[in-house]
């Protein structure tokens, strides 16, 4: 059945609501929160698309997915065609359908949004990607291109590296990914909890790339195990996408107390190593009764919602601005509230207080108020004189962001860096070293999965042009 509805009929269709686990139940388990649309819901949602000629949604997508085409195919219930279109543009569609901030990208530009709610592009992407994984045996494999005879090394098996590798493999180049950790996925695996992105999704997406000929070597630390110079000698081009895993410290007293974590350590212990999720897990993690997470981005939401699942009676977001300025996705904030997370707004940490045993006991805080806008356009938080209080907390998690780890860059003096220690790269990812490209958080600083993927895709195009 084709989507022959008139614009008026399409506008009359309400946006499909994503089914989800009950908040009380899910706050005690690590199973995925969102349950996915049914076929009927997905087709109905796809038929809300106005099929506009200007296609602004595509311009809002960092990897330029052919959104109108795959949505139209879904509206016509041609699932194989929808899957082929989506997979042709996006190396990790099932991942993007779950963790991309579509509300500020493709959906923010959707013409349908001017007359109500935008088309739920992210939910449709997830539906089509999940359908394709479930029907992988019936879908034809894309033809393998003739080998180019060129070899490319990719540093980092996160979203930037995986995307670059997939795009280069499609063009016939031999690709080897070098990953420092013992498993694949980078930040997708160690940084995003199971309840948002199940690990089996990562496994399937990665296996699809290895099926295209991409080789992956884990436990290889570039800068220690191998040098960048060795990669340059052995490969025709190198793409660096090793992320930004060094935490930004608070710079306040008490950071070295027991029970104080940086967000990436806290999440890595739990997500990558399974800490706290089974009684026989050898990796320890402290299960706090009162957990304070400092920050209000998506990583902070991941930490505080994880703390709830580990049994925290009070799981708190501590943020120096108001809720209107919080950078986390609206859906993540909504889910956190449903799960019983407390939001301590207009509050800035001054010091972490400890007990006689050296354990965190409280977070000393300064009450704030909003003043004039700063360079970011958000109103600047200003201390309220005399308003200092202590917030009981036996676990404190610093989720203020990350910066570039100098493990690789410090060994390559000719690699140009900016003042933050990130690699300087041009639009296509070219660095100051010929044949070496970079993208993702190692260039941008801490950013989103989809922006890293966009960098990987553009760099792959630039590398292919160089090798050709």
C-alpha positions as CSV (number, residue, x, y, z in Angstrom):
1,X,0.0,0.0,0.0
2,X,1.5,3.4,-1.0
3,X,1.2,6.5,1.1
4,X,-1.5,8.2,-0.9
5,X,-2.9,10.2,2.0
6,X,-3.5,13.9,1.4
7,X,-1.5,16.5,3.4
8,X,-4.6,17.2,5.5
9,X,-5.0,13.4,6.3
10,X,-1.3,13.2,7.2
11,X,-1.5,16.2,9.5
12,X,-4.4,14.6,11.3
13,X,-2.2,11.7,12.5
14,X,-0.8,12.1,16.0
15,X,2.8,11.2,16.8
16,X,3.3,7.7,17.9
17,X,4.3,7.3,21.6
18,X,7.3,5.1,22.2
19,X,6.3,2.2,24.5
20,X,8.6,1.9,27.6
21,X,9.1,-0.2,30.7
22,X,7.2,0.8,33.8
23,X,9.4,3.4,35.7
24,X,9.2,1.6,39.0
25,X,10.2,-1.7,37.5
26,X,13.0,-0.4,35.2
27,X,14.6,1.6,38.0
28,X,15.7,-1.8,39.4
29,X,16.9,-3.4,36.2
30,X,19.3,-2.8,33.3
31,X,17.0,-3.9,30.5
32,X,16.3,-1.5,27.7
33,X,13.9,1.2,28.8
34,X,12.3,1.9,25.3
35,X,10.6,-1.1,23.9
36,X,10.3,-0.1,20.3
37,X,7.4,0.7,18.0
38,X,5.2,-2.0,16.5
39,X,4.9,-2.4,12.7
40,X,1.5,-0.7,12.8
41,X,2.8,2.2,14.9
42,X,5.9,2.7,12.7
43,X,4.0,2.6,9.4
44,X,1.4,5.1,10.8
45,X,4.2,7.4,12.0
46,X,5.9,7.2,8.7
47,X,2.7,8.3,7.0
48,X,2.8,11.5,9.0
49,X,5.7,12.7,6.8
50,X,4.7,15.4,4.4
51,X,7.2,14.3,1.8
52,X,8.4,17.9,1.3
53,X,10.7,18.8,-1.5
54,X,13.1,20.9,0.5
55,X,14.2,17.9,2.6
56,X,15.5,20.0,5.6
57,X,15.7,16.9,7.8
58,X,18.6,15.6,5.7
59,X,20.6,18.7,6.3
60,X,20.1,18.3,10.0
61,X,21.7,14.8,10.0
62,X,25.5,14.8,10.5
63,X,25.8,11.6,8.4
64,X,23.2,12.8,5.7
65,X,20.9,9.8,5.9
66,X,18.3,9.8,3.1
67,X,15.5,10.3,5.5
68,X,12.5,11.0,3.2
69,X,13.4,8.0,1.1
70,X,13.6,5.4,3.9
71,X,10.5,6.9,5.7
72,X,8.6,6.7,2.4
73,X,9.6,3.1,1.9
74,X,8.4,2.4,5.5
75,X,5.1,4.2,4.9
76,X,4.6,1.9,1.8
77,X,5.5,-1.1,4.1
78,X,8.5,-1.9,1.9
79,X,10.8,-2.8,4.8
80,X,13.7,-4.3,2.7
81,X,13.9,-1.1,0.7
82,X,13.8,1.0,3.8
83,X,16.6,-1.1,5.4
84,X,18.8,-0.9,2.3
85,X,18.4,2.9,2.1
86,X,19.2,3.4,5.8
87,X,22.1,1.0,5.9
88,X,23.5,2.5,2.7
89,X,23.9,5.9,4.5
90,X,24.6,4.9,8.1
91,X,27.1,2.4,9.4
92,X,25.4,2.2,12.8
93,X,21.6,2.8,12.3
94,X,20.4,0.8,15.3
95,X,22.8,2.8,17.5
96,X,21.7,6.1,16.1
97,X,18.1,5.3,16.5
98,X,18.7,4.9,20.2
99,X,21.2,7.6,21.2
100,X,21.1,10.4,18.7
101,X,19.7,13.7,19.8
102,X,17.3,13.8,16.9
103,X,15.1,16.5,18.6
104,X,17.9,19.0,18.0
105,X,19.0,17.7,14.6
106,X,16.8,16.1,11.9
107,X,13.6,16.4,13.8
108,X,14.3,20.0,14.7
109,X,14.2,20.8,11.0
110,X,11.2,18.7,10.1
111,X,8.6,20.8,8.3
112,X,5.9,18.7,10.0
113,X,7.0,20.2,13.3
114,X,5.7,23.7,12.2
115,X,2.2,22.2,12.3
116,X,2.4,20.2,15.5
117,X,5.0,17.6,16.4
118,X,7.8,16.6,14.0
119,X,8.0,13.1,12.5
120,X,9.6,10.7,15.0
121,X,12.6,10.1,12.7
122,X,14.8,8.6,15.4
123,X,12.1,6.0,16.4
124,X,11.6,5.1,12.8
125,X,15.3,4.7,12.3
126,X,15.5,2.3,15.3
127,X,12.5,0.4,14.0
128,X,13.9,-0.2,10.5
129,X,17.4,-1.0,11.8
130,X,16.0,-3.5,14.3
131,X,13.8,-5.1,11.7
132,X,16.9,-5.4,9.4
133,X,18.8,-7.2,12.2
134,X,15.9,-9.5,12.9
135,X,15.7,-10.4,9.1
136,X,19.4,-10.4,8.3
137,X,19.2,-13.9,6.8
138,X,16.6,-12.7,4.2
139,X,18.3,-9.5,3.2
140,X,20.8,-9.5,0.3
141,X,24.4,-8.6,1.2
142,X,25.7,-5.6,-0.7
143,X,28.2,-6.6,-3.3
144,X,31.9,-6.4,-2.2
145,X,33.8,-3.8,-4.2
146,X,37.0,-4.8,-6.0
147,X,40.0,-4.5,-3.8
148,X,41.8,-1.2,-4.2
149,X,45.1,-2.6,-2.9
150,X,45.3,0.2,-0.3
151,X,45.4,-0.3,3.4
152,X,44.1,2.0,6.1
153,X,44.7,1.9,9.8
154,X,41.9,3.2,12.1
155,X,42.8,4.1,15.7
156,X,39.8,3.6,18.0
157,X,36.8,1.3,17.7
158,X,34.2,4.0,18.7
159,X,31.6,5.7,16.6
160,X,34.1,7.7,14.5
161,X,36.4,4.8,13.9
162,X,33.7,2.3,13.1
163,X,32.0,4.7,10.7
164,X,35.3,5.5,8.9
165,X,36.1,1.8,8.7
166,X,32.7,0.9,7.2
167,X,32.8,3.7,4.6
168,X,36.4,2.8,3.6
169,X,35.6,-0.9,3.3
170,X,32.7,-0.1,1.0
171,X,35.1,1.6,-1.3
172,X,37.4,-1.5,-1.5
173,X,40.1,-0.5,0.9
174,X,41.5,-3.0,3.5
175,X,40.9,-1.6,6.9
176,X,42.3,-2.6,10.3
177,X,41.0,-1.0,13.5
178,X,43.3,-0.8,16.5
179,X,41.4,-0.6,19.9
180,X,43.0,0.0,23.2
181,X,40.3,-1.8,25.3
182,X,39.6,-5.5,25.3
183,X,36.3,-5.2,23.5
184,X,34.8,-3.2,20.6
185,X,32.5,-0.1,20.5
186,X,34.5,2.4,22.4
187,X,32.3,4.9,24.2
188,X,29.2,3.0,22.8
189,X,30.1,0.1,25.1
190,X,31.9,1.6,28.1
191,X,30.0,4.9,28.3
192,X,26.4,4.2,27.5
193,X,24.4,2.0,29.8
194,X,22.7,-1.2,28.8
195,X,19.2,0.3,29.5
196,X,19.8,2.9,26.7
197,X,22.0,0.8,24.3
198,X,22.0,-3.0,24.7
199,X,25.4,-4.5,24.1
200,X,24.0,-7.0,21.7
201,X,23.1,-4.1,19.4
202,X,26.8,-3.0,19.3
203,X,27.9,-6.6,18.7
204,X,25.6,-7.0,15.7
205,X,26.6,-3.6,14.2
206,X,30.3,-4.4,14.6
207,X,29.9,-7.9,13.2
208,X,28.2,-6.4,10.1
209,X,31.4,-4.3,9.6
210,X,33.7,-7.3,10.1
211,X,31.5,-9.2,7.6
212,X,32.5,-6.5,5.1
213,X,36.1,-7.3,5.6
214,X,37.1,-4.8,8.4
215,X,39.7,-6.3,10.8
216,X,39.7,-5.4,14.5
217,X,42.7,-5.8,16.9
218,X,41.9,-5.1,20.5
219,X,44.3,-4.5,23.4
220,X,46.5,-2.3,21.2
221,X,47.4,1.1,22.6
222,X,48.7,3.4,20.0
223,X,51.4,5.4,21.7
224,X,52.5,2.4,23.8
225,X,51.9,-1.0,22.0
226,X,52.5,0.6,18.6
227,X,53.5,4.1,17.5
228,X,51.8,6.3,15.0
229,X,55.0,6.3,13.0
230,X,54.8,2.5,12.7
231,X,51.2,2.8,11.4
232,X,52.3,5.4,8.9
233,X,55.0,3.0,7.6
234,X,52.7,0.0,7.4
235,X,49.5,1.6,6.0
236,X,48.7,4.0,3.2
237,X,46.6,6.3,5.5
238,X,45.7,6.5,9.1
239,X,42.5,7.8,10.8
240,X,42.7,8.7,14.5
241,X,39.3,8.4,16.3
242,X,40.4,7.5,19.8
243,X,38.0,9.8,21.6
244,X,38.6,12.0,24.6
245,X,38.7,9.9,27.7
246,X,40.6,12.0,30.2
247,X,38.1,13.4,32.8
248,X,37.9,17.1,33.6
249,X,38.5,17.3,37.3
250,X,36.4,19.4,39.7
251,X,39.4,21.1,41.3
252,X,37.9,21.1,44.8
253,X,38.9,19.6,48.1
254,X,38.0,15.9,48.7
255,X,38.3,14.6,45.2
256,X,40.7,11.9,46.4
257,X,38.3,10.5,49.0
258,X,37.0,7.0,48.7
259,X,33.6,6.9,47.0
260,X,34.4,9.7,44.6
261,X,34.4,8.7,40.9
262,X,34.9,10.4,37.5
263,X,32.0,9.5,35.3
264,X,34.0,7.6,32.8
265,X,35.5,5.3,35.5
266,X,32.1,4.8,37.1
267,X,30.4,3.9,33.8
268,X,33.3,1.8,32.5
269,X,33.3,-0.4,35.6
270,X,29.6,-1.0,35.2
271,X,29.0,-1.0,31.5
272,X,32.2,-2.7,30.2
273,X,33.1,-4.8,33.1
274,X,29.6,-5.6,34.6
275,X,30.3,-4.3,38.1
276,X,27.3,-4.4,40.4
277,X,25.1,-6.3,37.9
278,X,25.9,-9.8,39.1
279,X,27.1,-11.2,42.4
280,X,30.1,-13.0,40.9
281,X,31.5,-10.0,39.0
282,X,35.2,-9.5,40.0
283,X,35.1,-5.7,39.2
284,X,34.1,-3.7,42.3
285,X,31.9,-0.6,42.4
286,X,30.6,1.2,45.5
287,X,26.8,1.1,45.8
288,X,26.0,4.3,47.5
289,X,22.8,4.9,49.5
290,X,23.0,8.7,48.7
291,X,24.6,9.4,45.3
292,X,25.3,12.9,44.0
293,X,26.2,13.3,40.3
294,X,27.7,16.7,39.4
295,X,26.7,17.8,35.9
296,X,23.5,17.8,33.8
297,X,24.5,16.3,30.4
298,X,23.6,12.9,29.0
299,X,26.6,11.3,30.8
300,X,25.4,12.7,34.1
301,X,21.9,11.2,33.4
302,X,23.5,7.9,32.6
303,X,25.4,8.0,35.9
304,X,22.5,9.0,38.1
305,X,20.1,6.5,36.5
306,X,22.7,3.8,36.9
307,X,23.1,4.7,40.6
308,X,19.3,4.2,41.0
309,X,19.6,0.7,39.4
310,X,22.4,-0.1,41.8
311,X,20.1,0.6,44.8
312,X,20.6,4.2,45.7
313,X,17.8,5.5,47.9
314,X,18.6,9.1,46.8
315,X,20.1,9.6,43.4
316,X,20.7,13.3,42.8
317,X,21.7,15.6,39.9
318,X,23.6,18.6,41.2
319,X,23.7,21.4,38.7
320,X,24.7,25.0,39.0
321,X,22.1,26.3,36.5
322,X,18.3,25.7,36.2
323,X,16.6,22.9,34.4
324,X,16.0,25.2,31.3
325,X,19.8,25.2,30.7
326,X,20.4,21.5,31.2
327,X,22.3,20.1,28.1
328,X,20.9,16.5,28.4
329,X,18.3,15.2,26.0
330,X,14.7,15.9,27.0
331,X,13.9,12.2,26.9
332,X,16.8,11.4,29.3
333,X,15.6,14.0,31.8
334,X,12.0,12.8,31.5
335,X,13.1,9.2,32.1
336,X,15.3,10.2,35.1
337,X,12.4,12.0,36.7
338,X,10.1,9.0,36.2
339,X,12.7,6.8,37.9
340,X,12.9,8.9,41.0
341,X,16.0,10.9,40.4
342,X,16.2,14.2,42.4
343,X,17.3,17.4,40.7
344,X,19.2,19.8,42.9
345,X,19.3,22.9,40.8
346,X,21.1,26.2,41.1
347,X,23.7,24.4,43.2
348,X,27.5,24.5,42.8
349,X,29.9,22.1,44.7
350,X,32.5,23.7,46.9
351,X,34.1,20.7,48.6
352,X,33.6,17.0,49.2
353,X,33.6,16.2,52.9
354,X,34.9,12.9,54.3
355,X,34.5,10.9,57.5
356,X,37.3,9.7,59.8
357,X,37.9,6.6,57.5
358,X,38.5,8.7,54.4
359,X,35.2,8.0,52.8
360,X,33.0,10.6,51.1
361,X,30.2,11.7,53.5
362,X,28.7,14.9,52.1
363,X,29.0,17.5,49.3
364,X,29.3,21.1,50.5
365,X,27.4,23.3,48.1
366,X,26.9,26.9,47.3
367,X,23.4,28.1,46.3
368,X,23.4,30.0,43.0
369,X,21.1,32.3,41.1
370,X,21.1,33.1,37.4
371,X,22.7,36.4,36.2
372,X,23.4,37.8,32.8
373,X,24.1,35.5,29.8
374,X,27.7,34.3,29.3
375,X,29.6,33.5,26.1
376,X,27.5,30.3,25.7
377,X,24.3,32.3,25.6
378,X,23.1,30.8,28.8
379,X,22.6,32.9,31.9
380,X,25.7,32.8,34.2
381,X,25.2,31.3,37.6
382,X,26.1,33.7,40.4
383,X,26.6,32.7,44.1
384,X,23.9,33.7,46.6
385,X,25.8,35.3,49.5
386,X,25.7,33.2,52.7
387,X,23.8,30.3,51.1
388,X,26.1,27.4,51.8
389,X,24.7,23.9,52.7
390,X,25.8,20.3,53.0
391,X,24.2,17.5,50.9
392,X,24.7,14.0,52.4
393,X,26.4,11.8,49.8
394,X,28.4,8.6,50.3
395,X,29.2,8.4,46.5
396,X,30.0,11.5,44.4
397,X,30.3,11.2,40.6
398,X,32.0,14.0,38.6
399,X,30.2,14.2,35.2
400,X,31.6,17.6,34.0
401,X,33.0,16.2,30.8
402,X,36.2,14.8,29.4
403,X,39.2,16.1,27.4
404,X,41.8,14.5,25.1
405,X,44.1,11.8,26.6
406,X,47.7,12.7,25.6
407,X,48.8,9.1,25.5
408,X,48.9,9.1,21.7
409,X,49.4,12.8,20.9
410,X,52.3,13.3,23.3
411,X,54.4,10.9,21.4
412,X,53.9,12.7,18.1
413,X,55.4,16.3,18.3
414,X,54.7,17.1,14.7
415,X,50.9,16.5,15.2
416,X,49.4,20.0,15.6
417,X,47.1,20.4,18.7
418,X,44.9,23.2,19.9
419,X,45.1,24.8,23.4
420,X,42.8,22.0,24.8
421,X,45.1,19.2,23.6
422,X,42.7,18.2,20.8
423,X,44.0,17.4,17.3
424,X,43.7,20.2,14.8
425,X,41.9,18.9,11.7
426,X,40.5,20.4,8.6
427,X,36.9,19.8,7.4
428,X,37.7,16.5,5.8
429,X,39.8,15.4,8.9
430,X,43.3,16.1,7.4
431,X,45.8,16.8,10.2
432,X,49.2,18.5,10.1
433,X,50.8,15.1,9.1
434,X,50.2,14.1,5.5
435,X,48.2,10.9,5.2
436,X,47.0,11.2,8.9
437,X,43.3,12.1,9.5
438,X,41.3,12.6,12.7
439,X,37.8,13.0,13.8
440,X,35.3,12.6,16.7
441,X,36.0,13.7,20.3
442,X,39.8,13.7,19.8
443,X,39.2,16.7,17.5
444,X,36.0,18.2,19.0
445,X,36.3,17.4,22.7
446,X,33.4,15.6,24.3
447,X,30.5,15.6,21.8
448,X,27.8,13.3,20.6
449,X,28.0,9.9,18.9
450,X,26.4,11.2,15.7
451,X,28.8,14.1,15.3
452,X,31.7,11.7,15.7
453,X,30.1,9.5,13.0
454,X,29.8,12.4,10.7
455,X,33.5,13.2,11.2
456,X,34.3,9.5,10.4
457,X,32.2,9.6,7.2
458,X,33.7,12.8,5.9
459,X,37.2,11.6,6.7
460,X,36.6,8.4,4.9
461,X,35.7,10.4,1.8
462,X,38.8,12.5,2.1
463,X,41.0,9.4,2.6
464,X,39.4,7.7,-0.4
465,X,40.1,10.8,-2.5
466,X,43.7,10.8,-1.4
467,X,44.2,7.1,-2.1
468,X,42.5,7.4,-5.5
